[in-house]
Amino acid sequence: MTAVLRGAGRVAGKRVAVIGAGSVGPGWGNGKAAAVLYAREGGQVLAVDRDGKAADETVELIRSEGGSACGFAGEMTDPEAARSTIEAMIGAFGGLDILHFNVGISTRGGIEATSYEDWRKVFSVNLDAAFHITKAALPVLERDGGGAIVFITTLAAHLNGPYPYVGYETSKAALSRLSRSIAIEYAARGVRSNTVVPGMIDTPHVHAHVATSTDAGAVASARAAQVPMKRQGTGWDVAEAALFLASDAAGFITGADLPVDGGMSILMGNASV
């Protein structure tokens, strides 16, 4: 576990819903790190995950550090569950200031290898869930005087990788466009919407679904070698970027895609994603 470094309260008093706050295994995933970081910076956090046990583990970590958090189990592909999540947020903390969406699945394969069932499943989790929870959250954000939405996408939404994940890539690209659409519609209504665009990040999800070989070290080395900085990022790198976009320090930033990729987008011929 990383050392606790108390910050300057960059989201002090803010009420934060982190969707996808659990982890599929030991270590620090993007959502888990974000939930803990928001709490360290003074936020009141609702840790939401389809796996209630995983959400509760994140809550226990936050509370062990003296932070404020509650857990909630919900499947955001269900519109009713999304609405219940926002109701739980209001019940726990009285309202909502920051919505952080960190949900995603992938099925490897190009268009010919991808079944329609897999295509729909990936879109349901990666895009439909974002639509449902954001649709439920926006009236509350606006009612409470405005706020911030942060979506976690992926570099694969903008640039091709070494192997195809057509459903994952396309759904995450659409998520970026959803964020920009919200940014314009709500710009004069006090709600900002931005995305964080991670590249090669070392997370439990990668170990569970990508680095499945027995030689996990070789997989990690190969991934790091592709990054100009010659290392993979961490969940904390992604969390820090999200915290900035959610905070008042980014108060004049909306509709942006912030790369957290160690320079990969530049190396791959697209300096601005």
Stockholm file with secondary structure:
# STOCKHOLM 1.0

chainA/1-273         MTAVLRGAGRVAGKRVAVIGAGSVGPGWGNGKAAAVLYAREGGQVLAVDRDGKAADETVELIRSEGGSACGFAGEMTDPEAARSTIEAMIGAFGGLDILHFNVGISTRGGIEATSYEDWRKVFSVNLDAAFHITKAALPVLERDGGGAIVFITTLAAHLNGPYPYVGYETSKAALSRLSRSIAIEYAARGVRSNTVVPGMIDTPHVHAHVATSTDAGAVASARAAQVPMKRQGTGWDVAEAALFLASDAAGFITGADLPVDGGMSILMGNASV
#=GR chainA/1-273 SS CCCCCCCCCTTTTCEEEEETCSCSSSSCCHHHHHHHHHHHTTCEEEEEESSHHHHHHHHHHHHHTTCEEEEEECCTTSHHHHHHHHHHHHHHHSSCSEEEECCCCCCCBCTTTCCHHHHHHHHIIIIIHHHHHHHHHHHHHHHTTCEEEEEECCGGGTSCCSSCBHHHHHHHHHHHHHHHHHHHHHGGGTEEEEEEEECSEECHHHHHHTCCSSCHHHHHHHHHHTSTTSSCEEHHHHHHHHHHHHSGGGTTCCSCEEEESTTHHHHTTCSCC
#=GC SS_cons         CCCCCCCCCTTTTCEEEEETCSCSSSSCCHHHHHHHHHHHTTCEEEEEESSHHHHHHHHHHHHHTTCEEEEEECCTTSHHHHHHHHHHHHHHHSSCSEEEECCCCCCCBCTTTCCHHHHHHHHIIIIIHHHHHHHHHHHHHHHTTCEEEEEECCGGGTSCCSSCBHHHHHHHHHHHHHHHHHHHHHGGGTEEEEEEEECSEECHHHHHHTCCSSCHHHHHHHHHHTSTTSSCEEHHHHHHHHHHHHSGGGTTCCSCEEEESTTHHHHTTCSCC
//
